[in-house]
Amino acid sequence: MNVDGYVARGMVGRPVEDPSVPQRVLVAGGAGFIGSHLAQRLLGEGHFVRVADVVPNEYFAPEEYCSEFVEADLRKVEACRKVCEGMDWIFCLAADMGGMGFIHSNNSVILYNSTMITLSMIEGARQAGAKRFFFASSACVYNEANQEDPNSADLTENLAWPAKPQDGYGLEKLYGEEVCLSYGRDFNMETRIARFHNIYGERGTWKGGREKVPAAFCRKAIASTSTFEMWGDGLQSRSFCHVDDCVEGILRLFYSPFVLPINLGSSEMVNMRQLAQLVMSFEGKDLELDHIPGPEGVRGRNSDNTVIKAVLGWEPQISLADGMRRAYNWIKAQIDAEIEASGELDIETLYATSRVVAQQEPEGDEFAARAE
């Protein structure tokens, strides 16, 4: 990849001259995991923050993360236009998604719901006259052919094309990037795109089937006593980025003049066996790994951070050990609270395994999508 050329092509937008000036901000999908942390950060910096989502956040009180919460079906352009009205900045993190236990079995519902959200949000933002629009993309956009070797998995931004993304979720995100780039070229609205690489941390989904591997592994380390369940051989590799680093990266990119898609992730890659050993060490455990059939995703994926360092002079800073310890402590507190509330709880039966979420259908007005 010609990094200098990619950086030069991307540095054509207008930066935010003074990010400290209060703005009216919409975080679409702001009751979701990443969105709620982003909204809390923006609120703390003095902005008016409207959050639009289908349900309130489960782990934040409304006053902790937003000035105003609006319940809205963001698949509908009219609803999106209404929540965008009067807003200067739009952060679009709304999507129907989850971990491999969900996206593997729900390609159709993800493609329908997330495509409708992306199109409606950016068109609603345009109609409402928003100045800047951020789109949350994903490392799932990358061509699967470049992710077959778990030991050689660095992905530079140019490797999304020619396209063969992972599952319907990756396809929708790649399409969303192109929509965002087109709106940025055609209309007077600055657009920014970040490709998230496996974001994890506290105050996010940790049970029920939509959780991602860091939360699932923390839960299993706490609940398991004899073996540690793992889908596949455990040699598939990933990097994981703590949500605080993700929020920092979103804002640095949003304020910058860079308009092309950019990786936002840690470059600290591990395989699933190593991740399991790390979280088990928090419990002082060394359980035998129980390798069972299950969706595994691609064999290897790591964030190449050459571009983000060149553009922002920064990359994610939180080590995997430190970030996972934070996530583990929070999940342990949730389980301890459940045990205390119930008086007696068989946590091994409840939490030592993962499940594939049953296939769903796109819903009508009773929209139940989750956010990033």
C-alpha positions as CSV (number, residue, x, y, z in Angstrom):
1,M,0.0,0.0,0.0
2,N,1.2,3.5,-0.9
3,V,0.5,5.0,2.5
4,D,1.7,8.5,1.6
5,G,-0.7,8.5,-1.4
6,Y,-3.7,7.3,0.6
7,V,-3.0,9.9,3.3
8,A,-2.7,12.7,0.7
9,R,-6.0,11.6,-1.0
10,G,-7.8,11.6,2.4
11,M,-6.6,14.9,3.8
12,V,-9.0,17.1,1.8
13,G,-11.7,17.8,4.3
14,R,-12.3,20.7,6.6
15,P,-11.1,20.1,10.2
16,V,-13.0,21.3,13.3
17,E,-11.2,24.4,14.2
18,D,-12.0,24.4,17.9
19,P,-13.5,21.2,19.3
20,S,-14.1,22.8,22.7
21,V,-16.9,25.1,21.3
22,P,-20.2,23.5,22.4
23,Q,-22.2,21.9,19.6
24,R,-25.6,20.2,19.3
25,V,-24.8,16.5,18.8
26,L,-26.8,13.5,17.8
27,V,-25.5,10.0,18.6
28,A,-27.7,7.6,16.7
29,G,-27.5,4.2,18.3
30,G,-26.3,6.1,21.4
31,A,-27.8,3.6,23.8
32,G,-25.6,0.9,22.4
33,F,-22.2,-0.1,23.8
34,I,-19.8,2.2,21.9
35,G,-22.5,4.9,21.3
36,S,-23.2,5.3,25.1
37,H,-19.5,5.7,25.9
38,L,-19.1,8.3,23.1
39,A,-22.2,10.2,24.2
40,Q,-21.0,10.3,27.8
41,R,-17.7,11.7,26.6
42,L,-19.3,14.4,24.5
43,L,-21.7,15.3,27.3
44,G,-18.8,15.6,29.7
45,E,-17.1,18.0,27.3
46,G,-20.0,20.4,27.4
47,H,-22.0,19.5,24.3
48,F,-25.8,19.1,24.1
49,V,-26.1,15.4,23.3
50,R,-29.3,13.9,21.9
51,V,-29.3,10.1,21.8
52,A,-31.7,8.3,19.4
53,D,-32.2,4.6,19.8
54,V,-34.9,1.9,20.0
55,V,-34.4,1.4,23.8
56,P,-32.6,3.2,26.6
57,N,-29.2,2.0,27.7
58,E,-29.3,-0.9,30.2
59,Y,-26.1,0.2,32.1
60,F,-26.2,4.0,32.1
61,A,-28.8,6.3,33.7
62,P,-30.0,8.8,31.1
63,E,-28.4,11.8,32.8
64,E,-25.0,10.0,32.7
65,Y,-24.7,10.0,29.0
66,C,-27.2,12.3,27.3
67,S,-29.1,15.6,27.5
68,E,-32.1,14.1,25.7
69,F,-33.1,10.6,24.8
70,V,-35.4,10.0,21.8
71,E,-36.9,6.6,21.1
72,A,-36.9,6.2,17.3
73,D,-36.9,3.5,14.6
74,L,-33.9,4.7,12.6
75,R,-34.8,2.6,9.6
76,K,-37.2,5.3,8.6
77,V,-35.9,8.4,6.9
78,E,-38.6,10.7,8.4
79,A,-37.7,9.5,11.9
80,C,-34.0,10.2,11.1
81,R,-34.7,13.6,9.8
82,K,-36.6,14.5,12.9
83,V,-33.9,13.4,15.3
84,C,-31.2,15.2,13.2
85,E,-33.1,18.5,13.1
86,G,-31.2,21.2,14.9
87,M,-28.1,19.0,15.3
88,D,-24.6,20.2,14.1
89,W,-22.8,16.9,14.4
90,I,-24.2,13.4,13.7
91,F,-22.5,10.2,14.9
92,C,-24.1,7.2,13.3
93,L,-23.4,4.1,15.4
94,A,-26.8,2.5,15.0
95,A,-26.9,-1.0,13.5
96,D,-28.3,-4.5,14.0
97,M,-25.3,-6.5,15.1
98,G,-23.7,-8.7,17.7
99,G,-21.0,-11.3,18.1
100,M,-20.4,-14.3,15.9
101,G,-23.2,-16.2,17.6
102,F,-25.6,-13.6,16.1
103,I,-24.2,-12.4,12.8
104,H,-23.5,-16.0,11.6
105,S,-27.1,-16.9,11.7
106,N,-28.8,-13.6,10.9
107,N,-27.4,-12.3,7.7
108,S,-30.8,-11.4,6.2
109,V,-32.1,-9.4,9.2
110,I,-28.7,-7.6,9.5
111,L,-28.6,-6.7,5.8
112,Y,-32.2,-5.3,5.8
113,N,-32.1,-3.4,9.1
114,S,-28.6,-2.0,9.0
115,T,-28.9,-1.0,5.3
116,M,-32.1,0.9,6.0
117,I,-30.6,2.6,9.1
118,T,-27.5,3.7,7.2
119,L,-29.4,5.1,4.2
120,S,-32.1,6.8,6.3
121,M,-29.6,8.3,8.8
122,I,-27.3,9.9,6.2
123,E,-30.2,11.2,4.1
124,G,-32.0,12.4,7.3
125,A,-28.8,14.2,8.3
126,R,-28.6,15.8,4.8
127,Q,-32.2,17.0,4.9
128,A,-31.7,18.4,8.4
129,G,-28.6,20.4,7.3
130,A,-26.1,18.7,9.6
131,K,-22.5,19.9,9.2
132,R,-20.6,16.7,9.9
133,F,-21.5,13.0,9.8
134,F,-19.5,10.1,11.3
135,F,-20.2,6.5,10.1
136,A,-19.1,3.5,12.2
137,S,-17.8,0.9,9.9
138,S,-16.1,-2.4,10.7
139,A,-13.0,-4.6,10.0
140,C,-15.6,-7.0,8.7
141,V,-15.4,-5.1,5.4
142,Y,-12.1,-6.6,4.5
143,N,-11.8,-9.3,1.8
144,E,-11.9,-12.7,3.4
145,A,-9.1,-13.9,1.1
146,N,-6.7,-11.7,3.0
147,Q,-7.7,-13.2,6.3
148,E,-6.9,-16.9,5.9
149,D,-3.5,-16.9,7.8
150,P,-3.8,-16.4,11.6
151,N,-0.1,-15.5,11.7
152,S,0.0,-12.9,9.0
153,A,-3.2,-10.9,9.4
154,D,-2.3,-7.1,9.2
155,L,-5.0,-5.3,7.2
156,T,-4.2,-2.0,5.5
157,E,-7.1,0.2,4.4
158,N,-6.7,-0.7,0.6
159,L,-7.5,-4.4,1.2
160,A,-11.3,-3.9,1.3
161,W,-11.3,-4.0,-2.5
162,P,-11.8,-6.1,-4.5
163,A,-14.7,-7.0,-2.2
164,K,-15.5,-10.2,-0.5
165,P,-16.4,-9.0,3.0
166,Q,-17.3,-11.2,6.0
167,D,-21.0,-12.1,6.2
168,G,-23.9,-9.7,5.6
169,Y,-22.7,-7.4,8.3
170,G,-19.4,-6.7,6.5
171,L,-21.2,-6.3,3.2
172,E,-23.6,-3.7,4.6
173,K,-20.7,-1.8,6.3
174,L,-18.7,-1.7,3.0
175,Y,-21.8,-0.4,1.2
176,G,-22.3,2.1,4.0
177,E,-18.8,3.4,3.5
178,E,-19.5,4.1,-0.2
179,V,-22.8,5.8,0.6
180,C,-20.9,8.0,3.1
181,L,-18.1,8.9,0.7
182,S,-20.7,9.8,-2.0
183,Y,-22.6,12.1,0.3
184,G,-19.4,13.7,1.4
185,R,-18.5,14.4,-2.3
186,D,-22.0,15.5,-3.5
187,F,-23.3,17.6,-0.6
188,N,-22.0,20.2,1.8
189,M,-21.5,17.8,4.7
190,E,-18.2,16.6,6.0
191,T,-18.2,12.8,6.4
192,R,-15.8,10.6,8.4
193,I,-15.5,6.8,8.5
194,A,-13.7,4.5,11.0
195,R,-13.4,0.7,10.7
196,F,-13.7,-0.7,14.2
197,H,-11.6,-3.7,15.1
198,N,-13.3,-5.7,17.8
199,I,-14.2,-3.1,20.4
200,Y,-14.7,-4.3,24.0
201,G,-14.9,-3.0,27.5
202,E,-17.2,-2.2,30.4
203,R,-21.0,-1.5,30.3
204,G,-21.7,-3.6,27.3
205,T,-23.6,-6.8,26.3
206,W,-22.0,-9.8,28.2
207,K,-24.7,-12.5,28.0
208,G,-27.7,-13.6,25.9
209,G,-26.0,-14.5,22.6
210,R,-25.2,-11.1,21.1
211,E,-22.0,-10.5,23.2
212,K,-18.6,-10.6,21.5
213,V,-15.7,-12.8,22.4
214,P,-14.0,-10.6,25.1
215,A,-17.1,-10.4,27.2
216,A,-18.0,-14.1,26.6
217,F,-14.5,-15.2,27.6
218,C,-14.6,-13.1,30.8
219,R,-17.9,-14.6,31.7
220,K,-16.7,-18.1,31.1
221,A,-13.5,-17.6,33.1
222,I,-15.7,-16.5,36.1
223,A,-18.3,-19.3,35.7
224,S,-16.3,-22.3,34.6
225,T,-14.8,-24.8,37.0
226,S,-13.6,-27.8,35.0
227,T,-13.2,-26.9,31.3
228,F,-13.2,-23.6,29.2
229,E,-15.5,-23.8,26.2
230,M,-14.2,-22.4,22.9
231,W,-15.6,-22.5,19.4
232,G,-13.1,-24.0,16.9
233,D,-9.4,-24.8,17.4
234,G,-8.6,-21.5,19.1
235,L,-5.9,-20.6,16.7
236,Q,-7.9,-17.9,14.9
237,S,-6.3,-14.5,15.7
238,R,-7.7,-11.0,16.4
239,S,-6.7,-7.7,17.9
240,F,-9.1,-6.0,20.4
241,C,-9.5,-2.3,21.1
242,H,-10.8,-1.0,24.4
243,V,-13.8,1.2,24.1
244,D,-12.1,4.2,25.7
245,D,-9.5,4.1,22.9
246,C,-12.2,3.7,20.4
247,V,-14.0,6.9,21.6
248,E,-10.7,8.8,21.6
249,G,-10.0,7.7,18.0
250,I,-13.5,8.6,16.8
251,L,-13.2,12.1,18.1
252,R,-9.6,12.6,16.8
253,L,-10.8,11.5,13.4
254,F,-14.0,13.5,13.5
255,Y,-12.1,16.7,14.2
256,S,-9.5,16.0,11.5
257,P,-9.6,16.7,7.7
258,F,-9.2,13.0,6.8
259,V,-12.2,11.8,4.7
260,L,-11.3,8.2,3.7
261,P,-11.9,5.0,5.7
262,I,-9.4,4.4,8.5
263,N,-8.6,1.5,10.8
264,L,-9.5,2.1,14.4
265,G,-8.1,-0.8,16.4
266,S,-5.2,-2.1,18.4
267,S,-2.3,-3.8,16.6
268,E,-1.7,-6.1,19.6
269,M,-2.9,-9.5,18.1
270,V,-3.6,-12.7,20.0
271,N,-5.2,-16.0,19.2
272,M,-8.2,-17.2,21.1
273,R,-6.2,-19.7,23.2
274,Q,-4.0,-16.8,24.4
275,L,-7.0,-14.6,25.1
276,A,-8.6,-17.5,27.1
277,Q,-5.4,-17.9,29.1
278,L,-5.3,-14.2,29.9
279,V,-8.8,-14.0,31.3
280,M,-8.4,-17.3,33.2
281,S,-5.4,-15.8,34.9
282,F,-7.6,-13.1,36.4
283,E,-9.4,-16.0,38.3
284,G,-6.2,-17.9,39.0
285,K,-7.5,-20.7,36.8
286,D,-5.8,-22.9,34.2
287,L,-8.7,-24.9,32.8
288,E,-8.5,-27.4,29.9
289,L,-9.8,-25.9,26.7
290,D,-13.0,-27.6,25.4
291,H,-12.9,-27.1,21.6
292,I,-16.4,-27.4,20.2
293,P,-18.0,-26.7,16.8
294,G,-19.2,-23.1,16.4
295,P,-18.9,-20.0,14.2
296,E,-15.3,-18.8,14.1
297,G,-15.2,-16.0,11.6
298,V,-12.0,-15.4,9.6
299,R,-8.7,-17.1,10.6
300,G,-6.7,-14.0,11.2
301,R,-7.3,-10.2,11.5
302,N,-5.2,-7.4,12.9
303,S,-5.4,-3.7,12.6
304,D,-2.5,-2.1,10.6
305,N,-2.1,1.3,12.2
306,T,0.3,2.9,9.7
307,V,-2.4,5.3,8.3
308,I,-3.9,6.3,11.6
309,K,-0.5,7.1,13.0
310,A,0.3,9.2,10.0
311,V,-3.0,11.1,10.0
312,L,-3.6,11.6,13.7
313,G,-0.2,11.1,15.2
314,W,-1.9,8.6,17.6
315,E,-3.0,5.0,17.9
316,P,-4.9,3.1,20.6
317,Q,-2.9,3.1,23.9
318,I,-4.6,0.6,26.3
319,S,-2.9,-2.8,26.4
320,L,-5.0,-5.9,26.1
321,A,-4.1,-7.1,29.6
322,D,-5.2,-3.8,31.2
323,G,-8.3,-3.4,29.1
324,M,-9.4,-7.0,29.6
325,R,-8.9,-6.7,33.4
326,R,-11.3,-3.7,33.4
327,A,-13.9,-5.6,31.4
328,Y,-13.5,-8.7,33.6
329,N,-13.9,-6.7,36.8
330,W,-17.1,-5.1,35.5
331,I,-18.6,-8.4,34.3
332,K,-17.7,-10.1,37.6
333,A,-19.5,-7.3,39.5
334,Q,-22.6,-8.0,37.3
335,I,-22.5,-11.7,38.1
336,D,-21.9,-11.0,41.8
337,A,-24.9,-8.7,41.9
338,E,-27.1,-11.4,40.3
339,I,-25.9,-13.9,42.9
340,E,-26.7,-11.5,45.7
341,A,-30.1,-10.6,44.3
342,S,-31.1,-14.2,43.8
343,G,-29.6,-15.7,47.0
344,E,-28.5,-18.7,45.0
345,L,-27.4,-19.0,41.3
346,D,-25.8,-21.8,39.3
347,I,-23.5,-19.5,37.3
348,E,-21.7,-22.4,35.6
349,T,-25.0,-23.6,34.1
350,L,-26.0,-20.1,33.1
351,Y,-22.7,-18.6,32.0
352,A,-20.0,-21.1,31.1
353,T,-21.3,-21.7,27.5
354,S,-22.1,-19.6,24.5
355,R,-25.0,-20.1,22.1
356,V,-25.9,-19.2,18.5
357,V,-28.8,-16.9,18.3
358,A,-31.8,-18.3,16.5
359,Q,-32.5,-16.9,13.0
360,Q,-34.7,-13.8,13.2
361,E,-36.8,-11.8,10.7
362,P,-36.8,-8.1,10.1
363,E,-39.5,-6.6,12.3
364,G,-42.0,-3.9,11.5
365,D,-42.8,-1.1,13.9
366,E,-41.7,-3.2,16.8
367,F,-38.1,-2.7,15.8
368,A,-35.6,-4.5,18.1
369,A,-32.2,-3.9,16.5
370,R,-29.3,-3.2,18.8
371,A,-26.6,-0.5,18.3
372,E,-22.9,-0.5,18.0
